[in-house]
Amino acid sequence: MAESILQSLQAVADPEYSRFQAGLVPTVPPESILGVRIPALRKLARELHGTAQAQEFMSALPHKYYDENCLHSLLINEIKPFEPTVEALDAFLPHVDNWATCDILSPRSFKSRPAGLPAEVKRWMGSGRAYTVRFGIGVLMSFYLDEGFAPAQLDAVAAQCCGEYYVDMMIAWYFATALAKQPDAALPYIEQRRLERWTHNKAIQKAVESRRISPEMQEYLKSLRWK
């Protein structure tokens, strides 16, 4: 059954798109990219969700192709109960090897911010695996910068810095978003240079590019660049 899913992916693969994708995910071998577009992957995930075929596919780790990993992420997103979602993530995250497969993970069961989610995020961020850490930071950015925000979350993210590019980039993205949504809590991290130089400047760059931050704040942030 897992083989038939691969055949379904190959049937809608676009070699030209595969070459385009290879330039976006340099950590992935180009030959492992079939070139299946995200809308087709989402459609297949919806069709497979809850089937025995999907269960067999998700148990067949590691996958060979980048597109299989992206489909796996989308299948996890479809799981509704919280505990099975965590189980599926714990099985899959060690095999994630690129930012795109990581960032497409946005489980629907997280939208209500289940009581156990902060503890799981802390565990993922403490894993030492770059894309598992990136995923944990992404969860805080997506689900905890509005309702459920706590200043200690900023400390937890800042503590992940630095040296791993795809983690540092997520830290910068997180702080740029925090500057828009929780400016009083986030701004001191920039004013006091509590992030590493590259991450500090990248956070400012992303914030300055954001339409959610006032022109006045953008100008102030520019003055805080670490030269």
N, C-alpha and C positions, 0 to 999 in steps of 0.2 A: 504493500500500500504506500509506503514511503517513496518507493521508486516511481509510482504513478504520479505523485506530487511533483517530483523532479521533472517528469515528462510534461506535466502541465506548465511548469515554469519554462521549460525549453521551447514549448509551443508558442509562447508569447514573448520570447526574448528578441531583443533588437541589438544586433552586433554594433551598430553605430552608437547606440546609447551606452553600450558596454564600454566602448573606448572613452566616451565622455565621463562615465562613472569612475573609470580607473584613475583619472586625473584628480578626482575629488577625494578618493580614499587611498592615499599612497601607502598605507600600511597593509593593504590587501593585494595579494598577487593578481595581476591583471587577468590571468587565465582562469581565475576562479569567479569572475564576474560575467554572468550570462547577459545582463542588460535588460532586466525586467523592470518596467516602470512602476512607480509606487501605486498609482490607481489600480493597476492589474493585481499587484500584491494585496492591496486592501480588499479587493473583490474576492480573491481566492481565500483570504483569511476568513471573511464573513461566511463563505460557503462551507469551509471546513470546520469552523468552530463547533465544538461539542461532539464531533464525530470520532469514531474509533480510528479512522485514518489519520486525523490530526494528532491523536494520542500517540500512535505509533511513530509518526514523523517527529514529534517533540521528544520522544525517547531515544531517537537515533542520533545521538550526539557523539562526536562532533560532526557537523555538516561539512560537506565538501565545498559548497558554493556560497559566495557572499549573499546571493539572492535568497538562498534557503535560510540563512541567518536572519535576514530582514523579515521574511515571512514568519519565522519563529517569533520574533519580537511582536509582530502584529497579532499573532495568535495569543500570546500572553496578554496583550492589551484587551482582548475580548473576554478574558476570564472575569467573572463577576464576584465570586467570593474572595475574601482577602487572603485567608490561609493558603488555599491552592495557588493563588497568584505568587505568594512569597516562595512556596515550594518550587514553582516553575522557574522563578527568577534565580533561585539559588542553584538550580541545575544548569541554567543557561549562561548566566553572567560570566563564569570562568572561561567560557569559549568565545566571548565577544572580543573582537580584535580590531575594531575600528569605530570612529566617532558616529558614523551614520546609523549603524545597527544599534548602537547604544542610545542615541538620541531619539530614535523612533519609538523607543519604549515609553509608553505613557499609560499604564494600566488603569482601566476604568474603575477598578475597585479602590483606587487611591483617592478618587475625587471627593469622597466624604471624609477623608483624613481619618481612617480607622485608628482607634486608640493605640494599637500596637505598632503603627507605622514609624513613629520617631525612633523607637528602639531598633527597628530593622534598618533605618537609614544610618544610624550611628554604626551599626555592625558593618554595613556595606562600605561606609567611608573609612572604616578601620581595617578593611580587608588587605590593603597593600597592593591590590590589583588595579591598574590604572583605569580601566573602563568600568569596573565596579565602583570605584571611588567617584568617577565622573557621573555615573548614574545616580549615586546617592546625592551628590550636590545638585544634580538636575531635579531630583524629587523635591528638595528643599526650595529650589527656585520656582518650580511649577505650582507647588501646593501649599507653601508656607510663607510666602512673602505678603500675603494679605491676611485673611483670618488664620489664626494659628501661629502667627509670627512670634518669635521670642528672640531677644537680642543675643542670647547664647548661641543661636544658630550661626550668627556671623562669625563668632569665635571658632566654631567647629569647622566652618569652611576655610577661614584664613589659616587654620592650623594644617591644612592639607598642602599648602604651598611648600615646596616648589621644585622644579627641575624636570617634571614630566609635562611635555608640551600640551597634550590633550586634557590633562587635569588642570594645568595653569590657565588654559583658555576657558575652561568651564568656570573656574574661580572668577576670572575677569568678567565673564558674562553674568555670573551670579551677582557680583557687586555692582555692576552697571544697572542691573534690574533693581537691586536693593536701593540704589541711589534714587531711582524713580519712585519706588513704592514705599520705602522706609528711610527717607533721607536723613532724618534726625539721628537714627541709629547707625546708618552706614557711612555718613560723611566723615566722622572722626577717623575711620580706618584709612581714609585717603589723606586727610589733613595731617595725621600722625605717621603716615608712611608705614602702616602696619603690614603691608603686603610687600613682596619682593618687587624690585624695580620694574622688571618687564611686565609682571601681572598688574602692578599699580598703574602703569601707563596704558596698558591695554584696556583696563577697566574704565579709565577716563576716556579713552578713544571711543569705546562702545557707548558710554553714557552721552558723550557729546553728539554722537550720531543719532541718539534716540529722540523721537518727537514727544516723548512723555516727560522730558526734562525741560524746564523753562530756559529761554535764552540767557537769562541772568545767571542761572545755576551753571549752564554750559560754559559761560565765560569764566566763572569762578573756578570751575574744575580745570579749565585750560591753564590757569595760573598755578595749579598744583602739580603740573607735570614734573616728573623727576628727571632732570636733565643730566 
